[in-house]
């Protein structure tokens, strides 16, 4: 799939760029600098303009654009999203590649996507983004100036629109199949007694590092990739969580502020892993400025509410090791607790301070997860020797961690802590194979 506008080439490693912004977009600057770094851009200069609204034709004033023409760069990056007409006009006036906020996010998604599902999600989002730009170039009558792109006139335009429409329909069908498969897999895991724990939060908050600390393995092949770049994780990864309860923990794509609804929709099959989890670990970078923490935490809770999150939410204040002063730590924690208390939806059940890098507070976090799961009751029973007894014990191990003692008379004493929903079915099986329940309290 070619890029639709010659002025919108995807970023290549080492590209030299100028970052452009106006006063209302100042709040996105730090995020945009990090996005540019993750995408491989080198920001040569930043050009700002103190205006309350973007120029309807060029985003910034024509004089500023003329200044940028004198800077030796290949790309112009804006700290916000542009209208297709602004993108076209800026490209025409400067001769540069124009990259807005959503474009750079999509290109990062495309670079990071590895699995088939993630690639499909990125592709449909990319097509949704490109269609309005195509319309703009058609409207401006400039398609003939884009070498190798739709030189066949109106017939080629109609054909290309139809090709895009059919491709998007095929991708939607494939993603619906994936969503159905995910739903069936979640149901099967629950029937086998597993609790689903999802890690959510803003990109670069340390979600993947936290997953690696929560899982039951030291095998590096089973760990997920981590790094300082944004959107290291695009798809989902599920592993068994340590700690004694049957929990599966899933790492998911990171949140980012004010994504267009159509982009969120494209990643719905991934976001469902968050919305339908039993417990959501909402990770926050506690080392950021308090205003940034407050804003991201509130926006994350809004996303969870809009998605109809079904489970309990635990806020994980990560990177606590970067806050040296104990008073500052306490202040940050109180601020988050106060914010959560003011949230009328009562989604959040607690806040846990951790350092995923330093492995601090992980055991306390796991304990908090267990507290928010259904309570356990002790069940003890005796079984006679034989295949049926071993099969029952094997099935029990898929749900819990039983203590099994082989007695001298050939019988087997089993002690296990089970959720109430499992005691009835296992009691029936014990009796059906001639076992004896010692107690089930």
Secondary structure as the mmCIF struct_conf table of DSSP 4:
data_model
#
loop_
_struct_conf.conf_type_id
_struct_conf.id
_struct_conf.beg_label_comp_id
_struct_conf.beg_label_asym_id
_struct_conf.beg_label_seq_id
_struct_conf.end_label_comp_id
_struct_conf.end_label_asym_id
_struct_conf.end_label_seq_id
BEND BEND1 UNK A 4 UNK A 4
TURN_TY1_P TURN_TY1_P1 UNK A 6 UNK A 7
HELX_LH_PP_P HELX_LH_PP_P1 UNK A 9 UNK A 11
TURN_TY1_P TURN_TY1_P2 UNK A 13 UNK A 14
STRN STRN1 UNK A 15 UNK A 22
HELX_RH_3T_P HELX_RH_3T_P1 UNK A 23 UNK A 28
HELX_RH_AL_P HELX_RH_AL_P1 UNK A 29 UNK A 38
TURN_TY1_P TURN_TY1_P3 UNK A 39 UNK A 40
STRN STRN2 UNK A 41 UNK A 49
BEND BEND2 UNK A 52 UNK A 53
STRN STRN3 UNK A 55 UNK A 55
TURN_TY1_P TURN_TY1_P4 UNK A 56 UNK A 58
STRN STRN4 UNK A 59 UNK A 59
BEND BEND3 UNK A 60 UNK A 60
HELX_RH_AL_P HELX_RH_AL_P2 UNK A 62 UNK A 69
TURN_TY1_P TURN_TY1_P5 UNK A 70 UNK A 70
BEND BEND4 UNK A 71 UNK A 71
BEND BEND5 UNK A 74 UNK A 74
STRN STRN5 UNK A 75 UNK A 78
BEND BEND6 UNK A 79 UNK A 80
HELX_RH_AL_P HELX_RH_AL_P3 UNK A 84 UNK A 94
BEND BEND7 UNK A 96 UNK A 96
STRN STRN6 UNK A 97 UNK A 99
HELX_RH_AL_P HELX_RH_AL_P4 UNK A 101 UNK A 112
BEND BEND8 UNK A 115 UNK A 115
HELX_RH_AL_P HELX_RH_AL_P5 UNK A 116 UNK A 140
TURN_TY1_P TURN_TY1_P6 UNK A 141 UNK A 141
HELX_RH_3T_P HELX_RH_3T_P2 UNK A 143 UNK A 145
BEND BEND9 UNK A 146 UNK A 146
TURN_TY1_P TURN_TY1_P7 UNK A 147 UNK A 148
BEND BEND10 UNK A 149 UNK A 149
TURN_TY1_P TURN_TY1_P8 UNK A 151 UNK A 152
HELX_RH_AL_P HELX_RH_AL_P6 UNK A 154 UNK A 191
TURN_TY1_P TURN_TY1_P9 UNK A 192 UNK A 193
HELX_LH_PP_P HELX_LH_PP_P2 UNK A 194 UNK A 194
STRN STRN7 UNK A 195 UNK A 201
STRN STRN8 UNK A 202 UNK A 202
TURN_TY1_P TURN_TY1_P10 UNK A 203 UNK A 204
BEND BEND11 UNK A 205 UNK A 206
HELX_RH_AL_P HELX_RH_AL_P7 UNK A 207 UNK A 214
STRN STRN9 UNK A 215 UNK A 215
BEND BEND12 UNK A 216 UNK A 216
HELX_RH_3T_P HELX_RH_3T_P3 UNK A 220 UNK A 222
BEND BEND13 UNK A 223 UNK A 223
HELX_LH_PP_P HELX_LH_PP_P3 UNK A 224 UNK A 225
BEND BEND14 UNK A 228 UNK A 229
TURN_TY1_P TURN_TY1_P11 UNK A 230 UNK A 231
BEND BEND15 UNK A 232 UNK A 232
BEND BEND16 UNK A 235 UNK A 235
STRN STRN10 UNK A 237 UNK A 240
STRN STRN11 UNK A 241 UNK A 241
BEND BEND17 UNK A 242 UNK A 245
STRN STRN12 UNK A 247 UNK A 251
HELX_LH_PP_P HELX_LH_PP_P4 UNK A 253 UNK A 254
STRN STRN13 UNK A 255 UNK A 255
TURN_TY1_P TURN_TY1_P12 UNK A 257 UNK A 258
HELX_RH_AL_P HELX_RH_AL_P8 UNK A 261 UNK A 266
TURN_TY1_P TURN_TY1_P13 UNK A 267 UNK A 267
HELX_RH_AL_P HELX_RH_AL_P9 UNK A 268 UNK A 275
TURN_TY1_P TURN_TY1_P14 UNK A 276 UNK A 276
BEND BEND18 UNK A 278 UNK A 278
STRN STRN14 UNK A 279 UNK A 285
TURN_TY1_P TURN_TY1_P15 UNK A 286 UNK A 287
BEND BEND19 UNK A 288 UNK A 288
HELX_RH_AL_P HELX_RH_AL_P10 UNK A 290 UNK A 306
TURN_TY1_P TURN_TY1_P16 UNK A 307 UNK A 308
BEND BEND20 UNK A 311 UNK A 311
STRN STRN15 UNK A 312 UNK A 318
HELX_RH_3T_P HELX_RH_3T_P4 UNK A 320 UNK A 322
HELX_RH_AL_P HELX_RH_AL_P11 UNK A 326 UNK A 341
TURN_TY1_P TURN_TY1_P17 UNK A 342 UNK A 342
TURN_TY1_P TURN_TY1_P18 UNK A 344 UNK A 345
STRN STRN16 UNK A 348 UNK A 353
STRN STRN17 UNK A 355 UNK A 355
TURN_TY1_P TURN_TY1_P19 UNK A 356 UNK A 359
STRN STRN18 UNK A 360 UNK A 360
BEND BEND21 UNK A 361 UNK A 361
HELX_RH_AL_P HELX_RH_AL_P12 UNK A 362 UNK A 371
TURN_TY1_P TURN_TY1_P20 UNK A 372 UNK A 372
BEND BEND22 UNK A 373 UNK A 373
HELX_LH_PP_P HELX_LH_PP_P5 UNK A 374 UNK A 375
STRN STRN19 UNK A 376 UNK A 383
BEND BEND23 UNK A 385 UNK A 386
HELX_RH_AL_P HELX_RH_AL_P13 UNK A 387 UNK A 399
BEND BEND24 UNK A 400 UNK A 400
STRN STRN20 UNK A 403 UNK A 406
TURN_TY1_P TURN_TY1_P21 UNK A 408 UNK A 409
BEND BEND25 UNK A 410 UNK A 410
STRN STRN21 UNK A 412 UNK A 419
HELX_RH_AL_P HELX_RH_AL_P14 UNK A 420 UNK A 432
TURN_TY1_P TURN_TY1_P22 UNK A 433 UNK A 434
STRN STRN22 UNK A 436 UNK A 439
#
